[in-house]
Amino acid sequence: MNNSAIGKSWDEVRAELFTPQELKEMESRVKLMHAIADARKNKGLSQRELEKISGVSQPVIARMEKGDNAKIDTIMKILIALGGELSVTF
């Protein structure tokens, strides 16, 4: 859908701003962060409670859940604390 105020749809703008690889990376990051946030909430844990069982500080957890980049070791600490595991598919 075109926005007459700017003349282009968001999909068109995204395609101009980002490469297909960058778009796929962003999509994967968002899926992972949503999965972590959903798992935490489904277990009835606050970010502070997750901090206690994972060793990852609450502010880092909050930034991660908002989509900021996180180191793989940080992600792994949280996944393990939530009873999850990392799976890679091709």
PDB file of N, CA, C and O in Angstrom, chain B, residues numbered from 101:
ATOM      1  N   MET B 101       0.851  -1.176   0.000  1.00  0.00           N
ATOM      2  CA  MET B 101       0.000   0.000   0.000  1.00  0.00           C
ATOM      3  C   MET B 101       0.892   1.232   0.000  1.00  0.00           C
ATOM      4  O   MET B 101       1.785   1.354   0.838  1.00  0.00           O
ATOM      5  N   ASN B 102       0.661   2.127  -0.916  1.00  0.00           N
ATOM      6  CA  ASN B 102       1.420   3.363  -0.978  1.00  0.00           C
ATOM      7  C   ASN B 102       0.860   4.399  -0.028  1.00  0.00           C
ATOM      8  O   ASN B 102      -0.353   4.534   0.131  1.00  0.00           O
ATOM      9  N   ASN B 103       1.752   5.114   0.590  1.00  0.00           N
ATOM     10  CA  ASN B 103       1.382   6.223   1.456  1.00  0.00           C
ATOM     11  C   ASN B 103       1.552   7.479   0.618  1.00  0.00           C
ATOM     12  O   ASN B 103       2.671   7.824   0.239  1.00  0.00           O
ATOM     13  N   SER B 104       0.457   8.163   0.327  1.00  0.00           N
ATOM     14  CA  SER B 104       0.535   9.328  -0.560  1.00  0.00           C
ATOM     15  C   SER B 104       1.405  10.437   0.017  1.00  0.00           C
ATOM     16  O   SER B 104       1.892  11.290  -0.725  1.00  0.00           O
ATOM     17  N   ALA B 105       1.601  10.435   1.318  1.00  0.00           N
ATOM     18  CA  ALA B 105       2.431  11.471   1.933  1.00  0.00           C
ATOM     19  C   ALA B 105       3.899  11.282   1.571  1.00  0.00           C
ATOM     20  O   ALA B 105       4.632  12.260   1.425  1.00  0.00           O
ATOM     21  N   ILE B 106       4.329  10.042   1.426  1.00  0.00           N
ATOM     22  CA  ILE B 106       5.736   9.804   1.089  1.00  0.00           C
ATOM     23  C   ILE B 106       5.899   9.149  -0.275  1.00  0.00           C
ATOM     24  O   ILE B 106       6.998   9.141  -0.828  1.00  0.00           O
ATOM     25  N   GLY B 107       4.812   8.598  -0.826  1.00  0.00           N
ATOM     26  CA  GLY B 107       4.844   8.061  -2.167  1.00  0.00           C
ATOM     27  C   GLY B 107       5.293   6.620  -2.290  1.00  0.00           C
ATOM     28  O   GLY B 107       5.217   6.047  -3.377  1.00  0.00           O
ATOM     29  N   LYS B 108       5.760   6.015  -1.202  1.00  0.00           N
ATOM     30  CA  LYS B 108       6.247   4.642  -1.276  1.00  0.00           C
ATOM     31  C   LYS B 108       5.693   3.836  -0.123  1.00  0.00           C
ATOM     32  O   LYS B 108       5.395   4.368   0.947  1.00  0.00           O
ATOM     33  N   SER B 109       5.560   2.540  -0.359  1.00  0.00           N
ATOM     34  CA  SER B 109       5.150   1.647   0.719  1.00  0.00           C
ATOM     35  C   SER B 109       6.362   1.342   1.594  1.00  0.00           C
ATOM     36  O   SER B 109       7.505   1.540   1.180  1.00  0.00           O
ATOM     37  N   TRP B 110       6.101   0.862   2.799  1.00  0.00           N
ATOM     38  CA  TRP B 110       7.191   0.488   3.707  1.00  0.00           C
ATOM     39  C   TRP B 110       8.032  -0.625   3.087  1.00  0.00           C
ATOM     40  O   TRP B 110       9.253  -0.618   3.237  1.00  0.00           O
ATOM     41  N   ASP B 111       7.420  -1.566   2.406  1.00  0.00           N
ATOM     42  CA  ASP B 111       8.167  -2.648   1.774  1.00  0.00           C
ATOM     43  C   ASP B 111       9.140  -2.112   0.726  1.00  0.00           C
ATOM     44  O   ASP B 111      10.267  -2.595   0.612  1.00  0.00           O
ATOM     45  N   GLU B 112       8.702  -1.117  -0.034  1.00  0.00           N
ATOM     46  CA  GLU B 112       9.588  -0.507  -1.032  1.00  0.00           C
ATOM     47  C   GLU B 112      10.752   0.220  -0.363  1.00  0.00           C
ATOM     48  O   GLU B 112      11.892   0.125  -0.816  1.00  0.00           O
ATOM     49  N   VAL B 113      10.465   0.938   0.703  1.00  0.00           N
ATOM     50  CA  VAL B 113      11.514   1.668   1.423  1.00  0.00           C
ATOM     51  C   VAL B 113      12.505   0.688   2.036  1.00  0.00           C
ATOM     52  O   VAL B 113      13.717   0.879   1.938  1.00  0.00           O
ATOM     53  N   ARG B 114      11.985  -0.371   2.675  1.00  0.00           N
ATOM     54  CA  ARG B 114      12.868  -1.390   3.271  1.00  0.00           C
ATOM     55  C   ARG B 114      13.790  -1.992   2.228  1.00  0.00           C
ATOM     56  O   ARG B 114      14.980  -2.181   2.483  1.00  0.00           O
ATOM     57  N   ALA B 115      13.247  -2.295   1.049  1.00  0.00           N
ATOM     58  CA  ALA B 115      14.039  -2.904  -0.021  1.00  0.00           C
ATOM     59  C   ALA B 115      15.146  -1.965  -0.496  1.00  0.00           C
ATOM     60  O   ALA B 115      16.206  -2.422  -0.925  1.00  0.00           O
ATOM     61  N   GLU B 116      14.906  -0.667  -0.420  1.00  0.00           N
ATOM     62  CA  GLU B 116      15.928   0.307  -0.806  1.00  0.00           C
ATOM     63  C   GLU B 116      16.994   0.477   0.274  1.00  0.00           C
ATOM     64  O   GLU B 116      18.164   0.705  -0.032  1.00  0.00           O
ATOM     65  N   LEU B 117      16.584   0.366   1.536  1.00  0.00           N
ATOM     66  CA  LEU B 117      17.495   0.613   2.652  1.00  0.00           C
ATOM     67  C   LEU B 117      18.349  -0.594   3.032  1.00  0.00           C
ATOM     68  O   LEU B 117      19.492  -0.440   3.462  1.00  0.00           O
ATOM     69  N   PHE B 118      17.790  -1.800   2.870  1.00  0.00           N
ATOM     70  CA  PHE B 118      18.452  -2.996   3.374  1.00  0.00           C
ATOM     71  C   PHE B 118      18.612  -4.044   2.287  1.00  0.00           C
ATOM     72  O   PHE B 118      17.780  -4.161   1.387  1.00  0.00           O
ATOM     73  N   THR B 119      19.684  -4.797   2.383  1.00  0.00           N
ATOM     74  CA  THR B 119      19.885  -5.920   1.472  1.00  0.00           C
ATOM     75  C   THR B 119      19.006  -7.081   1.919  1.00  0.00           C
ATOM     76  O   THR B 119      18.562  -7.107   3.067  1.00  0.00           O
ATOM     77  N   PRO B 120      18.749  -8.036   1.041  1.00  0.00           N
ATOM     78  CA  PRO B 120      17.992  -9.223   1.459  1.00  0.00           C
ATOM     79  C   PRO B 120      18.642  -9.929   2.655  1.00  0.00           C
ATOM     80  O   PRO B 120      17.939 -10.417   3.540  1.00  0.00           O
ATOM     81  N   GLN B 121      19.946  -9.983   2.684  1.00  0.00           N
ATOM     82  CA  GLN B 121      20.669 -10.603   3.811  1.00  0.00           C
ATOM     83  C   GLN B 121      20.381  -9.849   5.111  1.00  0.00           C
ATOM     84  O   GLN B 121      20.104 -10.471   6.137  1.00  0.00           O
ATOM     85  N   GLU B 122      20.443  -8.520   5.074  1.00  0.00           N
ATOM     86  CA  GLU B 122      20.169  -7.725   6.273  1.00  0.00           C
ATOM     87  C   GLU B 122      18.731  -7.916   6.749  1.00  0.00           C
ATOM     88  O   GLU B 122      18.478  -8.003   7.951  1.00  0.00           O
ATOM     89  N   LEU B 123      17.801  -7.980   5.818  1.00  0.00           N
ATOM     90  CA  LEU B 123      16.401  -8.196   6.178  1.00  0.00           C
ATOM     91  C   LEU B 123      16.215  -9.554   6.846  1.00  0.00           C
ATOM     92  O   LEU B 123      15.489  -9.665   7.833  1.00  0.00           O
ATOM     93  N   LYS B 124      16.869 -10.596   6.311  1.00  0.00           N
ATOM     94  CA  LYS B 124      16.766 -11.934   6.895  1.00  0.00           C
ATOM     95  C   LYS B 124      17.375 -11.950   8.295  1.00  0.00           C
ATOM     96  O   LYS B 124      16.816 -12.567   9.202  1.00  0.00           O
ATOM     97  N   GLU B 125      18.516 -11.278   8.482  1.00  0.00           N
ATOM     98  CA  GLU B 125      19.145 -11.207   9.798  1.00  0.00           C
ATOM     99  C   GLU B 125      18.233 -10.522  10.808  1.00  0.00           C
ATOM    100  O   GLU B 125      18.092 -10.989  11.938  1.00  0.00           O
ATOM    101  N   MET B 126      17.618  -9.424  10.406  1.00  0.00           N
ATOM    102  CA  MET B 126      16.711  -8.707  11.301  1.00  0.00           C
ATOM    103  C   MET B 126      15.504  -9.569  11.660  1.00  0.00           C
ATOM    104  O   MET B 126      15.087  -9.615  12.817  1.00  0.00           O
ATOM    105  N   GLU B 127      14.951 -10.248  10.663  1.00  0.00           N
ATOM    106  CA  GLU B 127      13.795 -11.109  10.900  1.00  0.00           C
ATOM    107  C   GLU B 127      14.146 -12.236  11.878  1.00  0.00           C
ATOM    108  O   GLU B 127      13.365 -12.547  12.778  1.00  0.00           O
ATOM    109  N   SER B 128      15.307 -12.837  11.702  1.00  0.00           N
ATOM    110  CA  SER B 128      15.736 -13.916  12.595  1.00  0.00           C
ATOM    111  C   SER B 128      15.963 -13.409  14.009  1.00  0.00           C
ATOM    112  O   SER B 128      15.591 -14.071  14.977  1.00  0.00           O
ATOM    113  N   ARG B 129      16.572 -12.236  14.130  1.00  0.00           N
ATOM    114  CA  ARG B 129      16.821 -11.648  15.454  1.00  0.00           C
ATOM    115  C   ARG B 129      15.509 -11.367  16.175  1.00  0.00           C
ATOM    116  O   ARG B 129      15.373 -11.657  17.364  1.00  0.00           O
ATOM    117  N   VAL B 130      14.547 -10.803  15.455  1.00  0.00           N
ATOM    118  CA  VAL B 130      13.248 -10.492  16.051  1.00  0.00           C
ATOM    119  C   VAL B 130      12.544 -11.768  16.507  1.00  0.00           C
ATOM    120  O   VAL B 130      11.972 -11.803  17.596  1.00  0.00           O
ATOM    121  N   LYS B 131      12.579 -12.811  15.688  1.00  0.00           N
ATOM    122  CA  LYS B 131      11.957 -14.081  16.067  1.00  0.00           C
ATOM    123  C   LYS B 131      12.585 -14.641  17.339  1.00  0.00           C
ATOM    124  O   LYS B 131      11.874 -15.094  18.235  1.00  0.00           O
ATOM    125  N   LEU B 132      13.912 -14.612  17.420  1.00  0.00           N
ATOM    126  CA  LEU B 132      14.610 -15.129  18.594  1.00  0.00           C
ATOM    127  C   LEU B 132      14.256 -14.330  19.837  1.00  0.00           C
ATOM    128  O   LEU B 132      13.970 -14.917  20.880  1.00  0.00           O
ATOM    129  N   MET B 133      14.268 -13.018  19.751  1.00  0.00           N
ATOM    130  CA  MET B 133      13.988 -12.180  20.914  1.00  0.00           C
ATOM    131  C   MET B 133      12.530 -12.335  21.368  1.00  0.00           C
ATOM    132  O   MET B 133      12.246 -12.330  22.565  1.00  0.00           O
ATOM    133  N   HIS B 134      11.607 -12.474  20.402  1.00  0.00           N
ATOM    134  CA  HIS B 134      10.207 -12.710  20.776  1.00  0.00           C
ATOM    135  C   HIS B 134      10.051 -14.069  21.458  1.00  0.00           C
ATOM    136  O   HIS B 134       9.299 -14.202  22.423  1.00  0.00           O
ATOM    137  N   ALA B 135      10.762 -15.072  20.953  1.00  0.00           N
ATOM    138  CA  ALA B 135      10.682 -16.407  21.552  1.00  0.00           C
ATOM    139  C   ALA B 135      11.186 -16.388  22.993  1.00  0.00           C
ATOM    140  O   ALA B 135      10.599 -17.022  23.869  1.00  0.00           O
ATOM    141  N   ILE B 136      12.270 -15.664  23.232  1.00  0.00           N
ATOM    142  CA  ILE B 136      12.825 -15.566  24.584  1.00  0.00           C
ATOM    143  C   ILE B 136      11.843 -14.835  25.505  1.00  0.00           C
ATOM    144  O   ILE B 136      11.567 -15.293  26.614  1.00  0.00           O
ATOM    145  N   ALA B 137      11.322 -13.708  25.043  1.00  0.00           N
ATOM    146  CA  ALA B 137      10.369 -12.946  25.866  1.00  0.00           C
ATOM    147  C   ALA B 137       9.112 -13.770  26.133  1.00  0.00           C
ATOM    148  O   ALA B 137       8.596 -13.771  27.251  1.00  0.00           O
ATOM    149  N   ASP B 138       8.619 -14.468  25.118  1.00  0.00           N
ATOM    150  CA  ASP B 138       7.416 -15.298  25.298  1.00  0.00           C
ATOM    151  C   ASP B 138       7.674 -16.430  26.283  1.00  0.00           C
ATOM    152  O   ASP B 138       6.828 -16.719  27.130  1.00  0.00           O
ATOM    153  N   ALA B 139       8.832 -17.072  26.182  1.00  0.00           N
ATOM    154  CA  ALA B 139       9.163 -18.169  27.100  1.00  0.00           C
ATOM    155  C   ALA B 139       9.239 -17.663  28.537  1.00  0.00           C
ATOM    156  O   ALA B 139       8.751 -18.321  29.456  1.00  0.00           O
ATOM    157  N   ARG B 140       9.848 -16.499  28.729  1.00  0.00           N
ATOM    158  CA  ARG B 140       9.947 -15.918  30.070  1.00  0.00           C
ATOM    159  C   ARG B 140       8.560 -15.656  30.643  1.00  0.00           C
ATOM    160  O   ARG B 140       8.272 -16.001  31.789  1.00  0.00           O
ATOM    161  N   LYS B 141       7.709 -15.043  29.831  1.00  0.00           N
ATOM    162  CA  LYS B 141       6.354 -14.711  30.280  1.00  0.00           C
ATOM    163  C   LYS B 141       5.526 -15.974  30.527  1.00  0.00           C
ATOM    164  O   LYS B 141       4.770 -16.041  31.497  1.00  0.00           O
ATOM    165  N   ASN B 142       5.665 -16.963  29.661  1.00  0.00           N
ATOM    166  CA  ASN B 142       4.916 -18.216  29.827  1.00  0.00           C
ATOM    167  C   ASN B 142       5.308 -18.952  31.099  1.00  0.00           C
ATOM    168  O   ASN B 142       4.496 -19.676  31.675  1.00  0.00           O
ATOM    169  N   LYS B 143       6.541 -18.773  31.537  1.00  0.00           N
ATOM    170  CA  LYS B 143       6.993 -19.381  32.787  1.00  0.00           C
ATOM    171  C   LYS B 143       6.629 -18.519  33.996  1.00  0.00           C
ATOM    172  O   LYS B 143       6.909 -18.892  35.135  1.00  0.00           O
ATOM    173  N   GLY B 144       6.009 -17.371  33.746  1.00  0.00           N
ATOM    174  CA  GLY B 144       5.592 -16.481  34.819  1.00  0.00           C
ATOM    175  C   GLY B 144       6.751 -15.774  35.500  1.00  0.00           C
ATOM    176  O   GLY B 144       6.663 -15.416  36.675  1.00  0.00           O
ATOM    177  N   LEU B 145       7.835 -15.572  34.766  1.00  0.00           N
ATOM    178  CA  LEU B 145       9.018 -14.931  35.338  1.00  0.00           C
ATOM    179  C   LEU B 145       9.094 -13.461  34.963  1.00  0.00           C
ATOM    180  O   LEU B 145       8.792 -13.084  33.831  1.00  0.00           O
ATOM    181  N   SER B 146       9.492 -12.647  35.905  1.00  0.00           N
ATOM    182  CA  SER B 146       9.806 -11.248  35.600  1.00  0.00           C
ATOM    183  C   SER B 146      11.234 -11.211  35.055  1.00  0.00           C
ATOM    184  O   SER B 146      11.972 -12.192  35.145  1.00  0.00           O
ATOM    185  N   GLN B 147      11.603 -10.085  34.501  1.00  0.00           N
ATOM    186  CA  GLN B 147      12.985  -9.941  34.045  1.00  0.00           C
ATOM    187  C   GLN B 147      13.946 -10.047  35.222  1.00  0.00           C
ATOM    188  O   GLN B 147      15.033 -10.608  35.078  1.00  0.00           O
ATOM    189  N   ARG B 148      13.572  -9.527  36.367  1.00  0.00           N
ATOM    190  CA  ARG B 148      14.417  -9.628  37.577  1.00  0.00           C
ATOM    191  C   ARG B 148      14.602 -11.081  38.006  1.00  0.00           C
ATOM    192  O   ARG B 148      15.700 -11.486  38.388  1.00  0.00           O
ATOM    193  N   GLU B 149      13.523 -11.863  37.942  1.00  0.00           N
ATOM    194  CA  GLU B 149      13.629 -13.278  38.309  1.00  0.00           C
ATOM    195  C   GLU B 149      14.518 -14.032  37.322  1.00  0.00           C
ATOM    196  O   GLU B 149      15.297 -14.899  37.718  1.00  0.00           O
ATOM    197  N   LEU B 150      14.399 -13.700  36.039  1.00  0.00           N
ATOM    198  CA  LEU B 150      15.265 -14.314  35.034  1.00  0.00           C
ATOM    199  C   LEU B 150      16.719 -13.916  35.262  1.00  0.00           C
ATOM    200  O   LEU B 150      17.631 -14.716  35.049  1.00  0.00           O
ATOM    201  N   GLU B 151      16.925 -12.687  35.694  1.00  0.00           N
ATOM    202  CA  GLU B 151      18.279 -12.232  36.031  1.00  0.00           C
ATOM    203  C   GLU B 151      18.895 -13.149  37.090  1.00  0.00           C
ATOM    204  O   GLU B 151      20.050 -13.556  36.972  1.00  0.00           O
ATOM    205  N   LYS B 152      18.118 -13.467  38.119  1.00  0.00           N
ATOM    206  CA  LYS B 152      18.625 -14.289  39.219  1.00  0.00           C
ATOM    207  C   LYS B 152      18.992 -15.694  38.776  1.00  0.00           C
ATOM    208  O   LYS B 152      19.994 -16.244  39.234  1.00  0.00           O
ATOM    209  N   ILE B 153      18.194 -16.287  37.887  1.00  0.00           N
ATOM    210  CA  ILE B 153      18.479 -17.672  37.507  1.00  0.00           C
ATOM    211  C   ILE B 153      19.435 -17.800  36.317  1.00  0.00           C
ATOM    212  O   ILE B 153      19.989 -18.874  36.081  1.00  0.00           O
ATOM    213  N   SER B 154      19.630 -16.709  35.569  1.00  0.00           N
ATOM    214  CA  SER B 154      20.496 -16.778  34.386  1.00  0.00           C
ATOM    215  C   SER B 154      21.861 -16.129  34.600  1.00  0.00           C
ATOM    216  O   SER B 154      22.835 -16.469  33.929  1.00  0.00           O
ATOM    217  N   GLY B 155      21.917 -15.188  35.546  1.00  0.00           N
ATOM    218  CA  GLY B 155      23.163 -14.440  35.721  1.00  0.00           C
ATOM    219  C   GLY B 155      23.321 -13.286  34.744  1.00  0.00           C
ATOM    220  O   GLY B 155      24.358 -12.624  34.721  1.00  0.00           O
ATOM    221  N   VAL B 156      22.290 -13.044  33.936  1.00  0.00           N
ATOM    222  CA  VAL B 156      22.298 -11.929  32.980  1.00  0.00           C
ATOM    223  C   VAL B 156      21.511 -10.790  33.607  1.00  0.00           C
ATOM    224  O   VAL B 156      20.392 -10.999  34.076  1.00  0.00           O
ATOM    225  N   SER B 157      22.074  -9.597  33.621  1.00  0.00           N
ATOM    226  CA  SER B 157      21.428  -8.477  34.306  1.00  0.00           C
ATOM    227  C   SER B 157      20.096  -8.109  33.654  1.00  0.00           C
ATOM    228  O   SER B 157      19.910  -8.258  32.446  1.00  0.00           O
ATOM    229  N   GLN B 158      19.178  -7.625  34.488  1.00  0.00           N
ATOM    230  CA  GLN B 158      17.847  -7.247  34.016  1.00  0.00           C
ATOM    231  C   GLN B 158      17.900  -6.207  32.902  1.00  0.00           C
ATOM    232  O   GLN B 158      17.152  -6.334  31.933  1.00  0.00           O
ATOM    233  N   PRO B 159      18.759  -5.175  32.997  1.00  0.00           N
ATOM    234  CA  PRO B 159      18.799  -4.214  31.888  1.00  0.00           C
ATOM    235  C   PRO B 159      19.219  -4.854  30.555  1.00  0.00           C
ATOM    236  O   PRO B 159      18.724  -4.462  29.498  1.00  0.00           O
ATOM    237  N   VAL B 160      20.119  -5.827  30.603  1.00  0.00           N
ATOM    238  CA  VAL B 160      20.528  -6.519  29.375  1.00  0.00           C
ATOM    239  C   VAL B 160      19.362  -7.334  28.828  1.00  0.00           C
ATOM    240  O   VAL B 160      19.123  -7.349  27.621  1.00  0.00           O
ATOM    241  N   ILE B 161      18.637  -8.010  29.715  1.00  0.00           N
ATOM    242  CA  ILE B 161      17.455  -8.774  29.300  1.00  0.00           C
ATOM    243  C   ILE B 161      16.429  -7.847  28.657  1.00  0.00           C
ATOM    244  O   ILE B 161      15.863  -8.176  27.614  1.00  0.00           O
ATOM    245  N   ALA B 162      16.190  -6.705  29.267  1.00  0.00           N
ATOM    246  CA  ALA B 162      15.217  -5.747  28.720  1.00  0.00           C
ATOM    247  C   ALA B 162      15.647  -5.272  27.333  1.00  0.00           C
ATOM    248  O   ALA B 162      14.826  -5.211  26.418  1.00  0.00           O
ATOM    249  N   ARG B 163      16.916  -4.939  27.174  1.00  0.00           N
ATOM    250  CA  ARG B 163      17.409  -4.486  25.860  1.00  0.00           C
ATOM    251  C   ARG B 163      17.295  -5.597  24.823  1.00  0.00           C
ATOM    252  O   ARG B 163      16.932  -5.352  23.672  1.00  0.00           O
ATOM    253  N   MET B 164      17.608  -6.821  25.242  1.00  0.00           N
ATOM    254  CA  MET B 164      17.487  -7.958  24.333  1.00  0.00           C
ATOM    255  C   MET B 164      16.051  -8.126  23.858  1.00  0.00           C
ATOM    256  O   MET B 164      15.798  -8.308  22.667  1.00  0.00           O
ATOM    257  N   GLU B 165      15.123  -8.065  24.790  1.00  0.00           N
ATOM    258  CA  GLU B 165      13.714  -8.251  24.450  1.00  0.00           C
ATOM    259  C   GLU B 165      13.185  -7.131  23.558  1.00  0.00           C
ATOM    260  O   GLU B 165      12.171  -7.300  22.880  1.00  0.00           O
ATOM    261  N   LYS B 166      13.864  -6.002  23.560  1.00  0.00           N
ATOM    262  CA  LYS B 166      13.480  -4.897  22.677  1.00  0.00           C
ATOM    263  C   LYS B 166      14.151  -4.998  21.315  1.00  0.00           C
ATOM    264  O   LYS B 166      13.883  -4.199  20.418  1.00  0.00           O
ATOM    265  N   GLY B 167      15.043  -6.006  21.167  1.00  0.00           N
ATOM    266  CA  GLY B 167      15.654  -6.224  19.863  1.00  0.00           C
ATOM    267  C   GLY B 167      17.095  -5.793  19.729  1.00  0.00           C
ATOM    268  O   GLY B 167      17.664  -5.904  18.643  1.00  0.00           O
ATOM    269  N   ASP B 168      17.707  -5.305  20.796  1.00  0.00           N
ATOM    270  CA  ASP B 168      19.123  -4.947  20.708  1.00  0.00           C
ATOM    271  C   ASP B 168      19.957  -6.202  20.506  1.00  0.00           C
ATOM    272  O   ASP B 168      19.570  -7.292  20.926  1.00  0.00           O
ATOM    273  N   ASN B 169      21.081  -6.041  19.873  1.00  0.00           N
ATOM    274  CA  ASN B 169      21.986  -7.167  19.667  1.00  0.00           C
ATOM    275  C   ASN B 169      22.479  -7.700  20.991  1.00  0.00           C
ATOM    276  O   ASN B 169      22.678  -6.945  21.943  1.00  0.00           O
ATOM    277  N   ALA B 170      22.675  -9.002  21.046  1.00  0.00           N
ATOM    278  CA  ALA B 170      23.204  -9.648  22.241  1.00  0.00           C
ATOM    279  C   ALA B 170      24.255 -10.660  21.814  1.00  0.00           C
ATOM    280  O   ALA B 170      24.174 -11.239  20.731  1.00  0.00           O
ATOM    281  N   LYS B 171      25.224 -10.863  22.664  1.00  0.00           N
ATOM    282  CA  LYS B 171      26.260 -11.857  22.397  1.00  0.00           C
ATOM    283  C   LYS B 171      25.654 -13.245  22.509  1.00  0.00           C
ATOM    284  O   LYS B 171      24.701 -13.459  23.258  1.00  0.00           O
ATOM    285  N   ILE B 172      26.209 -14.177  21.765  1.00  0.00           N
ATOM    286  CA  ILE B 172      25.694 -15.539  21.779  1.00  0.00           C
ATOM    287  C   ILE B 172      25.797 -16.158  23.168  1.00  0.00           C
ATOM    288  O   ILE B 172      24.922 -16.935  23.551  1.00  0.00           O
ATOM    289  N   ASP B 173      26.840 -15.838  23.933  1.00  0.00           N
ATOM    290  CA  ASP B 173      26.952 -16.421  25.275  1.00  0.00           C
ATOM    291  C   ASP B 173      25.855 -15.884  26.192  1.00  0.00           C
ATOM    292  O   ASP B 173      25.388 -16.602  27.076  1.00  0.00           O
ATOM    293  N   THR B 174      25.446 -14.652  25.997  1.00  0.00           N
ATOM    294  CA  THR B 174      24.346 -14.079  26.773  1.00  0.00           C
ATOM    295  C   THR B 174      23.037 -14.768  26.405  1.00  0.00           C
ATOM    296  O   THR B 174      22.249 -15.122  27.282  1.00  0.00           O
ATOM    297  N   ILE B 175      22.808 -14.956  25.118  1.00  0.00           N
ATOM    298  CA  ILE B 175      21.604 -15.635  24.657  1.00  0.00           C
ATOM    299  C   ILE B 175      21.565 -17.053  25.217  1.00  0.00           C
ATOM    300  O   ILE B 175      20.516 -17.515  25.667  1.00  0.00           O
ATOM    301  N   MET B 176      22.696 -17.741  25.191  1.00  0.00           N
ATOM    302  CA  MET B 176      22.743 -19.119  25.676  1.00  0.00           C
ATOM    303  C   MET B 176      22.438 -19.198  27.171  1.00  0.00           C
ATOM    304  O   MET B 176      21.729 -20.106  27.605  1.00  0.00           O
ATOM    305  N   LYS B 177      22.958 -18.270  27.959  1.00  0.00           N
ATOM    306  CA  LYS B 177      22.672 -18.258  29.398  1.00  0.00           C
ATOM    307  C   LYS B 177      21.162 -18.147  29.649  1.00  0.00           C
ATOM    308  O   LYS B 177      20.609 -18.828  30.513  1.00  0.00           O
ATOM    309  N   ILE B 178      20.522 -17.287  28.886  1.00  0.00           N
ATOM    310  CA  ILE B 178      19.085 -17.089  29.061  1.00  0.00           C
ATOM    311  C   ILE B 178      18.298 -18.306  28.572  1.00  0.00           C
ATOM    312  O   ILE B 178      17.358 -18.749  29.232  1.00  0.00           O
ATOM    313  N   LEU B 179      18.684 -18.840  27.417  1.00  0.00           N
ATOM    314  CA  LEU B 179      17.996 -20.023  26.899  1.00  0.00           C
ATOM    315  C   LEU B 179      18.073 -21.179  27.883  1.00  0.00           C
ATOM    316  O   LEU B 179      17.068 -21.835  28.155  1.00  0.00           O
ATOM    317  N   ILE B 180      19.254 -21.428  28.415  1.00  0.00           N
ATOM    318  CA  ILE B 180      19.438 -22.531  29.355  1.00  0.00           C
ATOM    319  C   ILE B 180      18.616 -22.297  30.619  1.00  0.00           C
ATOM    320  O   ILE B 180      17.980 -23.220  31.128  1.00  0.00           O
ATOM    321  N   ALA B 181      18.627 -21.064  31.126  1.00  0.00           N
ATOM    322  CA  ALA B 181      17.858 -20.745  32.331  1.00  0.00           C
ATOM    323  C   ALA B 181      16.356 -20.955  32.110  1.00  0.00           C
ATOM    324  O   ALA B 181      15.627 -21.281  33.047  1.00  0.00           O
ATOM    325  N   LEU B 182      15.904 -20.767  30.879  1.00  0.00           N
ATOM    326  CA  LEU B 182      14.488 -20.940  30.557  1.00  0.00           C
ATOM    327  C   LEU B 182      14.165 -22.381  30.146  1.00  0.00           C
ATOM    328  O   LEU B 182      13.015 -22.705  29.846  1.00  0.00           O
ATOM    329  N   GLY B 183      15.179 -23.235  30.134  1.00  0.00           N
ATOM    330  CA  GLY B 183      14.957 -24.618  29.749  1.00  0.00           C
ATOM    331  C   GLY B 183      14.923 -24.840  28.250  1.00  0.00           C
ATOM    332  O   GLY B 183      14.416 -25.859  27.779  1.00  0.00           O
ATOM    333  N   GLY B 184      15.453 -23.905  27.511  1.00  0.00           N
ATOM    334  CA  GLY B 184      15.443 -24.014  26.055  1.00  0.00           C
ATOM    335  C   GLY B 184      16.788 -24.422  25.509  1.00  0.00           C
ATOM    336  O   GLY B 184      17.744 -24.639  26.253  1.00  0.00           O
ATOM    337  N   GLU B 185      16.844 -24.522  24.211  1.00  0.00           N
ATOM    338  CA  GLU B 185      18.086 -24.824  23.522  1.00  0.00           C
ATOM    339  C   GLU B 185      18.074 -24.122  22.178  1.00  0.00           C
ATOM    340  O   GLU B 185      17.022 -23.728  21.675  1.00  0.00           O
ATOM    341  N   LEU B 186      19.245 -23.972  21.609  1.00  0.00           N
ATOM    342  CA  LEU B 186      19.373 -23.316  20.314  1.00  0.00           C
ATOM    343  C   LEU B 186      19.340 -24.376  19.223  1.00  0.00           C
ATOM    344  O   LEU B 186      20.033 -25.390  19.311  1.00  0.00           O
ATOM    345  N   SER B 187      18.549 -24.141  18.215  1.00  0.00           N
ATOM    346  CA  SER B 187      18.454 -25.056  17.084  1.00  0.00           C
ATOM    347  C   SER B 187      18.691 -24.261  15.809  1.00  0.00           C
ATOM    348  O   SER B 187      18.136 -23.178  15.622  1.00  0.00           O
ATOM    349  N   VAL B 188      19.519 -24.815  14.941  1.00  0.00           N
ATOM    350  CA  VAL B 188      19.821 -24.145  13.674  1.00  0.00           C
ATOM    351  C   VAL B 188      19.295 -25.007  12.538  1.00  0.00           C
ATOM    352  O   VAL B 188      19.536 -26.214  12.505  1.00  0.00           O
ATOM    353  N   THR B 189      18.584 -24.393  11.617  1.00  0.00           N
ATOM    354  CA  THR B 189      18.076 -25.117  10.457  1.00  0.00           C
ATOM    355  C   THR B 189      18.529 -24.427   9.183  1.00  0.00           C
ATOM    356  O   THR B 189      18.761 -23.219   9.150  1.00  0.00           O
ATOM    357  N   PHE B 190      18.644 -25.211   8.161  1.00  0.00           N
ATOM    358  CA  PHE B 190      19.054 -24.677   6.846  1.00  0.00           C
ATOM    359  C   PHE B 190      18.021 -25.048   5.818  1.00  0.00           C
ATOM    360  O   PHE B 190      18.164 -24.701   4.646  1.00  0.00           O
TER     361      PHE B 190
END
